[in-house]
Amino acid sequence: MPMKPADSAARNVARDNSAPRRRRRWLPVTMGLVVAGAIIFGLWPKPIPVETAVASKGRLRATVNEEGRTRVRNRYMVASPITGQLRRITLDPGDPVAAGKTVVAVLDPVLPGPLDARSRAAAEARRASAVASVEKARVAHDFAQTELARFEKLFRDGAVAIQDLDAAKLRAEQAARELASAEGHLKQVEAELTEFGTNQTVLDSANQRIPVEITAPANGCVLRVFEKSARVVTAGTPLLEVGDPADIEVVIEVLSRDGAAISPGTRVFLEQWGGSAPLEARVRVVEPAAFTKISALGVEEQRVNVIADIVTPPEQRRGLGDGFRVEARIVMWEGENILKVPAGALFRRGQEWHLFVLVNGRAELRTVKVGHSSGAETEIVDGVNEGETVIVYPGDRVREGRRVRPIQI
């Protein structure tokens, strides 16, 4: 039976209405899949960015790193030889001096001033007292000598015992010593009166004063000036210091356990001294006596001084002087063609050392055997091959099998 036009039109209308309904029925499913995919993508573990380095062979130095200071090897302290009036020193630190030629200081001897009337009267009274003491001691000495002669005669006649004779000898000796002491005191008082004479004597002596010139004891330059201005100084007062700044050495304070392993001739590299290239030095001696020093953290440390001679020519270290700070690296061990990795790649678990190696985009845990270390790099004896990529500073996020992504630092 042929379809009527009305039925065909109704069927087409129904078909057109069912297509949007089917699309609306699949829309929630599609949205759910999209949301689920987004959640899975967000929660899917991403590669951890890590810093990497390549295990390579090269030179490795194991060093002891400590601060040091320079000092002039032979320094000369110029002191005043007499008590006198120091003239103003015209030299400044850094001025050159020649041994036995350059006058570094001039002193005028200080003469004693005359006694005033009161002081002179007191001195004359002391002299009169000293004269009286001498007369008294002389009388006592004469009496003791006469008594001793009498006791000696009586002893020969058997009238006194030996003890009485010994006592007489003792009294005679004491009297002789007292007489000598009194005469010495009298000479001292008379010398005082002679030295502090009249004003005219002092003025006459002042015209005969000869200035004392002090010359440089060695070639070099002035390191320090302790007394610049003119003033009266006593004998032994430090005036200035002279030395050769080209002839310097380095004093390095190291822990006593490190000092015990350092031997004379050990190479030392001096850095951060002010120049672009490090200086080379050689250990001359390790002092035999250690000392206690408090560290910045308040810990008591036993330290010892290591003295090193700078072998770099003076032309290459012109700016280095006395008392300068340097960073010293004492070479305890050195090797060529050594397999090494950055020290930051290593970490300890128990008694063993480990590191992570980057293999096919994932972290692979390795147990390694280490050797010497320079602080920044460490020798690998076993566990890693040359050319392998290791993870530096892995942290707690990196674990065995985790995906990692190298980054450029």
C-alpha positions as CSV (number, residue, x, y, z in Angstrom):
1,M,0.0,0.0,0.0
2,P,1.6,3.2,-1.0
3,M,2.7,5.7,1.8
4,K,0.7,8.7,2.1
5,P,2.5,12.1,1.9
6,A,1.2,13.0,5.3
7,D,2.8,9.9,6.9
8,S,6.1,10.5,5.2
9,A,6.3,14.0,6.4
10,A,5.5,12.9,10.0
11,R,8.2,10.3,9.9
12,N,10.8,12.8,8.7
13,V,9.8,15.2,11.5
14,A,10.3,12.4,14.1
15,R,13.6,11.5,12.7
16,D,14.8,15.2,12.9
17,N,13.7,15.4,16.6
18,S,15.4,12.2,17.7
19,A,18.9,13.3,16.5
20,P,19.3,16.2,19.0
21,R,17.9,13.9,21.8
22,R,20.7,11.3,21.0
23,R,23.3,14.1,21.0
24,R,22.1,15.3,24.4
25,R,22.2,11.8,25.8
26,W,25.9,11.4,24.9
27,L,26.9,14.9,26.0
28,P,27.2,13.9,29.8
29,V,29.3,10.9,28.9
30,T,31.6,13.0,26.8
31,M,32.0,15.6,29.5
32,G,32.7,13.0,32.1
33,L,35.4,11.5,30.0
34,V,37.0,14.9,29.5
35,V,36.9,15.6,33.2
36,A,38.3,12.2,34.0
37,G,41.1,12.7,31.5
38,A,41.9,16.1,33.0
39,I,42.1,14.6,36.5
40,I,44.3,11.7,35.3
41,F,46.5,14.1,33.5
42,G,46.8,16.4,36.5
43,L,47.5,13.6,38.9
44,W,49.9,11.7,36.6
45,P,53.4,11.9,38.0
46,K,55.5,14.5,36.2
47,P,59.2,14.2,35.7
48,I,61.1,15.9,38.5
49,P,63.5,18.6,37.4
50,V,67.0,17.8,38.6
51,E,70.5,19.1,38.2
52,T,72.9,16.7,36.6
53,A,76.6,16.2,36.0
54,V,78.7,13.8,34.0
55,A,81.2,11.5,35.7
56,S,84.6,12.3,34.1
57,K,88.3,11.8,34.5
58,G,90.8,14.4,35.3
59,R,93.1,15.9,37.9
60,L,91.9,15.7,41.5
61,R,93.5,17.3,44.6
62,A,92.7,16.5,48.2
63,T,93.4,19.7,50.1
64,V,93.2,21.2,53.6
65,N,91.6,24.6,53.3
66,E,92.3,27.2,56.0
67,E,92.9,30.9,56.3
68,G,96.4,32.2,56.6
69,R,98.3,35.5,57.0
70,T,101.5,36.8,55.5
71,R,104.4,38.1,57.5
72,V,107.9,39.4,56.7
73,R,110.4,36.7,57.4
74,N,113.1,38.9,58.9
75,R,111.7,42.0,60.7
76,Y,113.8,44.4,62.8
77,M,112.5,46.4,65.8
78,V,114.4,49.6,66.1
79,A,114.4,50.8,69.8
80,S,115.9,53.7,71.6
81,P,119.4,52.9,72.9
82,I,119.3,55.7,75.5
83,T,116.9,57.8,77.5
84,G,116.7,61.1,75.5
85,Q,114.7,63.6,73.6
86,L,113.5,61.9,70.3
87,R,113.3,64.2,67.3
88,R,110.3,63.9,65.0
89,I,110.7,60.9,62.7
90,T,110.2,61.9,59.1
91,L,109.9,58.4,57.6
92,D,106.5,56.9,56.8
93,P,105.5,53.3,56.4
94,G,106.7,52.1,52.9
95,D,109.7,54.4,52.7
96,P,112.8,52.5,51.5
97,V,115.8,52.3,53.8
98,A,119.4,51.1,53.3
99,A,121.3,49.1,56.0
100,G,123.8,51.3,57.8
101,K,123.1,54.4,55.7
102,T,119.5,55.6,56.2
103,V,119.1,57.5,59.5
104,V,115.7,56.4,60.8
105,A,115.8,58.3,64.2
106,V,117.8,61.0,66.1
107,L,117.9,61.3,69.9
108,D,119.4,64.1,72.0
109,P,120.6,62.9,75.4
110,V,118.6,64.3,78.3
111,L,120.8,66.0,81.0
112,P,119.7,66.1,84.6
113,G,118.5,69.5,85.8
114,P,120.2,71.4,88.7
115,L,119.1,70.8,92.2
116,D,117.1,73.5,93.9
117,A,118.0,74.9,97.3
118,R,115.8,72.5,99.2
119,S,117.0,69.5,97.3
120,R,120.6,70.6,97.7
121,A,120.2,71.1,101.4
122,A,118.7,67.6,101.7
123,A,121.6,66.1,99.7
124,E,124.2,67.9,101.8
125,A,122.5,66.6,105.0
126,R,122.6,63.1,103.5
127,R,126.3,63.5,102.9
128,A,126.9,64.7,106.5
129,S,125.0,61.7,107.7
130,A,127.0,59.4,105.5
131,V,130.3,60.9,106.8
132,A,129.2,60.3,110.4
133,S,128.2,56.8,109.5
134,V,131.6,56.2,108.0
135,E,133.4,57.6,111.1
136,K,131.2,55.4,113.4
137,A,131.9,52.3,111.2
138,R,135.6,53.0,111.2
139,V,135.7,53.3,115.0
140,A,133.8,50.0,115.3
141,H,136.1,48.4,112.8
142,D,139.3,49.5,114.7
143,F,137.8,48.3,118.0
144,A,137.0,44.9,116.5
145,Q,140.5,44.6,115.0
146,T,142.1,45.4,118.4
147,E,139.7,42.9,120.2
148,L,140.6,40.2,117.7
149,A,144.3,40.7,118.2
150,R,143.8,40.5,122.0
151,F,141.8,37.2,121.7
152,E,144.4,35.7,119.4
153,K,147.1,36.3,122.0
154,L,145.0,35.0,124.8
155,F,144.1,31.9,122.7
156,R,147.8,31.2,122.2
157,D,148.3,31.4,125.9
158,G,145.4,29.1,126.5
159,A,143.4,31.7,128.4
160,V,140.3,31.6,126.1
161,A,138.4,28.9,124.2
162,I,138.3,28.5,120.5
163,Q,134.6,29.6,120.4
164,D,135.6,33.0,121.9
165,L,138.2,33.5,119.2
166,D,135.7,32.6,116.5
167,A,133.2,35.1,117.9
168,A,135.9,37.8,117.8
169,K,136.7,37.0,114.2
170,L,133.0,37.3,113.3
171,R,132.7,40.7,114.9
172,A,135.7,41.9,113.0
173,E,134.3,40.7,109.7
174,Q,131.0,42.4,110.3
175,A,132.7,45.6,111.3
176,A,134.7,45.5,108.0
177,R,131.6,45.0,105.9
178,E,129.7,47.8,107.7
179,L,132.6,50.1,107.1
180,A,132.7,49.3,103.4
181,S,128.9,49.8,103.1
182,A,129.1,53.2,104.8
183,E,131.9,54.3,102.5
184,G,130.0,53.2,99.4
185,H,126.9,55.2,100.6
186,L,129.1,58.3,101.1
187,K,130.5,57.9,97.5
188,Q,126.9,57.7,96.2
189,V,125.8,60.9,97.9
190,E,129.0,62.8,96.8
191,A,128.4,61.6,93.2
192,E,124.9,63.0,93.4
193,L,126.1,66.4,94.5
194,T,128.8,66.3,91.8
195,E,126.3,65.4,89.0
196,F,123.8,68.0,89.9
197,G,126.2,70.9,90.1
198,T,125.5,74.5,89.6
199,N,123.4,75.9,86.8
200,Q,126.5,77.0,85.0
201,T,127.8,73.5,85.0
202,V,124.6,72.2,83.4
203,L,124.6,74.8,80.8
204,D,128.3,74.1,79.9
205,S,127.5,70.4,79.6
206,A,124.5,71.1,77.4
207,N,126.7,72.8,74.8
208,Q,128.7,69.5,74.6
209,R,125.7,67.2,73.9
210,I,126.1,65.0,70.9
211,P,122.9,63.7,69.2
212,V,122.6,59.9,68.7
213,E,121.7,58.9,65.2
214,I,120.1,55.5,64.6
215,T,120.6,53.9,61.2
216,A,118.5,51.2,59.5
217,P,119.6,47.7,60.6
218,A,118.7,46.1,57.2
219,N,117.7,46.9,53.6
220,G,114.0,47.1,52.9
221,C,111.4,49.6,53.9
222,V,109.6,50.9,57.0
223,L,106.8,48.6,58.0
224,R,105.4,50.5,61.0
225,V,106.2,53.7,62.9
226,F,105.4,53.5,66.7
227,E,106.7,56.9,67.8
228,K,106.2,59.7,65.2
229,S,106.2,62.8,67.2
230,A,109.1,64.3,69.2
231,R,109.1,63.4,72.9
232,V,111.2,62.1,75.7
233,V,111.7,58.3,75.5
234,T,113.3,55.9,77.8
235,A,115.9,53.3,76.8
236,G,114.3,50.4,75.0
237,T,111.2,52.2,73.7
238,P,110.2,50.8,70.3
239,L,110.5,53.5,67.6
240,L,109.8,51.8,64.3
241,E,109.9,48.5,62.5
242,V,112.0,47.7,59.4
243,G,111.8,44.7,57.0
244,D,111.8,43.6,53.4
245,P,108.2,43.1,52.1
246,A,109.4,41.0,49.2
247,D,110.8,38.4,51.6
248,I,107.5,37.1,53.1
249,E,106.2,33.8,54.4
250,V,102.7,32.6,55.2
251,V,101.4,31.4,58.6
252,I,98.5,29.0,58.3
253,E,96.6,27.8,61.4
254,V,95.4,24.2,60.8
255,L,93.8,21.6,63.1
256,S,96.4,19.5,64.9
257,R,95.1,16.3,63.3
258,D,95.7,17.9,59.9
259,G,99.1,19.3,60.9
260,A,100.3,15.9,61.9
261,A,99.8,14.7,58.3
262,I,101.6,17.7,56.7
263,S,105.3,17.3,55.9
264,P,107.9,19.9,54.8
265,G,107.9,20.5,51.0
266,T,104.1,20.1,50.7
267,R,102.6,22.3,48.0
268,V,100.3,25.1,49.0
269,F,98.2,27.3,46.8
270,L,97.2,30.8,48.0
271,E,94.0,32.3,46.8
272,Q,91.9,35.4,47.5
273,W,95.1,37.4,48.1
274,G,94.1,40.2,45.7
275,G,95.5,39.0,42.4
276,S,93.8,37.1,39.6
277,A,96.0,34.0,39.7
278,P,96.8,31.9,42.8
279,L,100.2,32.0,44.3
280,E,102.3,28.8,45.0
281,A,104.1,28.1,48.2
282,R,106.0,25.3,49.9
283,V,105.6,24.2,53.5
284,R,108.9,24.9,55.4
285,V,108.0,23.7,58.8
286,V,105.1,22.6,61.0
287,E,105.6,24.1,64.4
288,P,106.0,21.3,67.1
289,A,103.7,23.0,69.7
290,A,100.0,23.4,69.3
291,F,97.7,25.9,70.9
292,T,94.0,26.1,71.9
293,K,91.7,28.4,70.0
294,I,88.0,29.1,70.3
295,S,86.2,28.8,66.9
296,A,83.4,31.0,65.8
297,L,80.9,28.5,67.1
298,G,82.5,28.5,70.5
299,V,84.2,25.2,70.2
300,E,87.7,24.6,71.6
301,E,90.1,23.5,68.9
302,Q,93.7,22.4,69.0
303,R,95.6,24.2,66.2
304,V,99.1,24.4,65.0
305,N,101.0,26.9,62.8
306,V,102.2,25.7,59.4
307,I,104.9,28.0,57.9
308,A,105.1,28.1,54.1
309,D,107.5,30.0,51.8
310,I,106.1,31.7,48.8
311,V,107.9,30.5,45.6
312,T,106.0,32.7,43.2
313,P,108.4,35.5,42.1
314,P,107.9,38.9,43.8
315,E,107.2,40.5,40.4
316,Q,103.9,38.6,40.3
317,R,102.8,39.5,43.8
318,R,103.8,43.2,44.1
319,G,100.6,44.1,46.0
320,L,101.1,41.5,48.7
321,G,102.5,42.8,52.0
322,D,102.9,42.1,55.7
323,G,99.9,40.8,57.6
324,F,97.7,40.2,54.5
325,R,94.9,37.6,54.7
326,V,95.0,34.7,52.2
327,E,93.1,31.5,51.7
328,A,95.5,28.6,51.7
329,R,94.9,25.2,50.1
330,I,97.5,22.6,51.3
331,V,97.7,19.7,48.9
332,M,97.5,16.5,50.9
333,W,97.1,14.2,47.8
334,E,97.1,14.7,44.0
335,G,96.3,12.4,41.1
336,E,95.8,12.5,37.3
337,N,93.2,10.7,35.2
338,I,90.9,10.2,38.3
339,L,87.2,9.3,37.8
340,K,85.3,11.9,39.8
341,V,81.8,13.3,40.3
342,P,80.5,16.4,42.2
343,A,80.5,15.9,45.9
344,G,76.9,17.0,46.0
345,A,75.8,13.9,44.1
346,L,76.8,11.6,47.0
347,F,74.8,10.8,50.1
348,R,75.2,8.3,52.9
349,R,72.9,5.5,54.0
350,G,74.3,3.5,56.9
351,Q,77.9,2.7,56.2
352,E,77.7,3.0,52.4
353,W,77.8,5.9,49.9
354,H,75.1,6.1,47.2
355,L,74.1,8.3,44.2
356,F,71.5,8.4,41.5
357,V,72.4,7.8,37.9
358,L,70.1,9.1,35.1
359,V,69.1,6.0,32.9
360,N,66.4,6.3,30.2
361,G,64.8,9.3,31.9
362,R,64.6,7.6,35.3
363,A,66.7,7.7,38.5
364,E,68.7,4.6,39.2
365,L,70.1,4.2,42.7
366,R,73.8,3.1,42.8
367,T,76.0,2.0,45.7
368,V,79.5,3.4,45.1
369,K,82.9,3.2,46.7
370,V,84.6,6.6,47.1
371,G,88.2,7.6,47.4
372,H,89.9,11.0,47.9
373,S,87.9,14.3,47.9
374,S,88.8,17.9,47.1
375,G,85.7,19.2,48.8
376,A,83.9,20.1,45.5
377,E,84.7,16.7,43.8
378,T,85.1,13.2,45.0
379,E,86.9,10.2,43.5
380,I,84.8,7.2,42.5
381,V,86.6,3.9,42.9
382,D,83.7,1.6,41.9
383,G,80.0,1.9,41.0
384,V,79.9,4.5,38.2
385,N,81.4,4.4,34.7
386,E,83.0,7.3,32.9
387,G,80.4,9.3,30.9
388,E,77.4,8.4,33.0
389,T,75.1,11.2,34.1
390,V,74.6,11.6,37.8
391,I,72.0,13.6,39.7
392,V,73.5,16.4,41.8
393,Y,71.7,17.3,45.1
394,P,68.8,14.9,44.6
395,G,66.9,15.7,47.7
396,D,64.0,13.7,49.2
397,R,61.8,13.8,46.0
398,V,64.1,11.7,43.9
399,R,63.6,7.9,44.5
400,E,64.5,4.7,42.7
401,G,62.7,4.5,39.3
402,R,61.2,8.1,39.4
403,R,61.1,10.0,36.2
404,V,63.4,13.0,36.2
405,R,64.1,15.8,33.8
406,P,67.6,17.4,33.5
407,I,67.7,21.1,33.8
408,Q,70.4,23.6,32.8
409,I,71.9,25.6,35.7
